Amino acid sequence: MIVIYIAMAVGLAWFFELQATTTVIFVRHAEKVLEPADDPDPGLSEAGQRRAAELARQLVDADVVAGVDAIYSTSFRRTEETVQPVAAALSLPITSYDASNTETIMDEIVKKHKGKIILVVGHSNTIPALIGNMGASKKVPPIEEGEYDNI
């Protein structure tokens, strides 16, 4: 009889593990400094810093079970600075990823953080591909260069 209960418990645990929902929040980096124009790695402008602070306020104060569990960012200053307030508020490290390999990174994120809430910050030219690689529509509309406030 005990063996049956153990088998049922293992079966239920396996079933619920399969049903775990992973939530990925995609964010384009906030407004970057435009001067000097030849800077290959600009940080955030004042407007971008305000937007990053608001992102942190929204994600930290939004009590979604336990909140964001992991943060992924490209290694550019503007993406790291966008999520730094969230990382600091939640005491989470920022994991860097290669923006040119969107398929591999999404597979890794889903496998490593199954059932968790993940924040992924990227760029206007990478976020649509990242979303598409999650199994969503491949027809994600492009993000314009100066577009920072479209959800």
C-alpha positions as CSV (number, residue, x, y, z in Angstrom):
1,M,0.0,0.0,0.0
2,I,2.8,2.4,0.8
3,V,4.4,1.7,-2.5
4,I,1.2,2.8,-4.3
5,Y,1.2,6.1,-2.3
6,I,4.8,6.7,-3.1
7,A,4.2,6.0,-6.8
8,M,1.2,8.3,-6.8
9,A,3.3,11.1,-5.1
10,V,6.1,10.7,-7.6
11,G,3.6,10.7,-10.5
12,L,1.9,13.8,-9.2
13,A,5.2,15.6,-8.7
14,W,6.2,14.7,-12.2
15,F,2.9,15.9,-13.6
16,F,3.1,19.3,-11.8
17,E,6.6,19.8,-12.9
18,L,5.5,19.4,-16.5
19,Q,2.8,21.9,-16.0
20,A,5.1,24.6,-14.5
21,T,4.6,27.9,-16.4
22,T,7.7,30.0,-17.1
23,T,7.0,33.7,-17.5
24,V,9.5,35.7,-19.5
25,I,9.2,39.5,-19.4
26,F,10.9,41.1,-22.4
27,V,12.1,44.7,-22.2
28,R,13.9,46.8,-24.7
29,H,16.7,48.9,-23.1
30,A,15.7,52.4,-22.0
31,E,16.6,55.6,-23.7
32,K,20.4,55.8,-24.4
33,V,22.6,58.8,-24.5
34,L,22.8,60.1,-28.1
35,E,26.0,62.1,-27.8
36,P,28.7,61.5,-28.9
37,A,27.1,59.7,-31.9
38,D,30.2,57.5,-32.4
39,D,30.1,56.0,-28.9
40,P,29.7,52.2,-29.5
41,D,28.5,51.5,-26.0
42,P,26.4,54.4,-24.7
43,G,24.8,54.4,-21.3
44,L,21.4,55.6,-20.4
45,S,20.2,59.2,-20.8
46,E,18.4,60.9,-17.9
47,A,15.1,59.9,-19.4
48,G,16.4,56.3,-19.7
49,Q,17.5,56.4,-16.0
50,R,14.0,57.5,-15.0
51,R,12.5,54.7,-17.2
52,A,14.8,52.1,-15.6
53,A,13.8,53.3,-12.1
54,E,10.1,53.0,-13.1
55,L,10.7,49.5,-14.4
56,A,12.2,48.6,-11.1
57,R,9.3,50.1,-9.2
58,Q,6.8,48.2,-11.3
59,L,8.5,44.9,-11.1
60,V,9.5,45.1,-7.4
61,D,6.2,46.3,-6.2
62,A,4.2,43.9,-8.4
63,D,3.8,41.0,-6.0
64,V,3.6,38.2,-8.5
65,V,4.1,35.2,-6.2
66,A,7.7,35.8,-5.4
67,G,8.6,38.3,-8.1
68,V,11.3,38.1,-10.8
69,D,13.7,35.1,-10.3
70,A,16.4,35.8,-12.8
71,I,17.6,38.7,-15.0
72,Y,19.3,38.4,-18.4
73,S,20.9,41.2,-20.3
74,T,23.3,41.7,-23.2
75,S,26.7,43.1,-22.1
76,F,26.0,46.6,-23.4
77,R,25.9,49.4,-20.9
78,R,22.4,50.5,-21.9
79,T,20.9,47.1,-21.3
80,E,22.8,46.5,-18.0
81,E,21.9,50.0,-16.8
82,T,18.2,49.4,-17.6
83,V,18.0,46.3,-15.3
84,Q,20.5,47.4,-12.7
85,P,17.8,49.0,-10.5
86,V,15.7,45.8,-10.6
87,A,18.7,43.6,-9.9
88,A,19.8,45.8,-6.9
89,A,16.2,46.0,-5.4
90,L,15.8,42.2,-5.7
91,S,19.5,41.3,-4.9
92,L,19.7,39.3,-8.1
93,P,22.7,39.0,-10.4
94,I,22.5,40.1,-14.0
95,T,23.4,37.2,-16.4
96,S,24.9,38.3,-19.7
97,Y,23.8,36.6,-22.9
98,D,25.0,36.9,-26.5
99,A,22.4,38.9,-28.5
100,S,23.5,37.2,-31.7
101,N,22.4,33.8,-30.5
102,T,18.7,34.3,-29.7
103,E,17.6,30.7,-30.2
104,T,20.2,29.1,-27.8
105,I,19.7,31.7,-25.1
106,M,15.9,31.2,-25.0
107,D,16.3,27.4,-24.8
108,E,18.8,27.8,-21.9
109,I,16.6,30.3,-20.0
110,V,13.5,28.0,-20.3
111,K,15.4,24.9,-19.2
112,K,17.3,26.6,-16.4
113,H,14.4,28.6,-15.0
114,K,11.4,26.4,-15.6
115,G,8.3,27.7,-13.7
116,K,10.1,30.9,-12.8
117,I,9.7,34.6,-13.8
118,I,12.6,35.8,-15.9
119,L,13.3,39.4,-17.0
120,V,15.2,39.6,-20.4
121,V,16.4,43.0,-21.6
122,G,17.5,43.4,-25.2
123,H,17.5,45.7,-28.2
124,S,15.1,46.9,-30.8
125,N,16.6,44.4,-33.3
126,T,16.8,41.4,-30.9
127,I,13.6,41.5,-28.8
128,P,11.3,40.4,-31.7
129,A,13.5,37.4,-32.5
130,L,13.7,36.5,-28.8
131,I,9.9,36.5,-28.6
132,G,9.6,34.5,-31.8
133,N,12.1,31.9,-30.4
134,M,9.8,31.4,-27.4
135,G,7.2,29.9,-29.8
136,A,5.2,33.1,-30.2
137,S,4.4,34.5,-33.5
138,K,7.3,35.1,-35.8
139,K,5.5,38.2,-37.0
140,V,6.3,40.3,-33.9
141,P,6.2,43.9,-35.1
142,P,9.6,45.7,-35.4
143,I,10.6,48.1,-32.6
144,E,11.5,51.5,-34.1
145,E,14.9,53.0,-33.1
146,G,13.3,55.7,-31.0
147,E,10.5,53.6,-29.6
148,Y,10.8,53.0,-25.8
149,D,7.3,53.0,-24.4
150,N,5.3,50.5,-26.4
151,I,4.1,47.5,-24.4
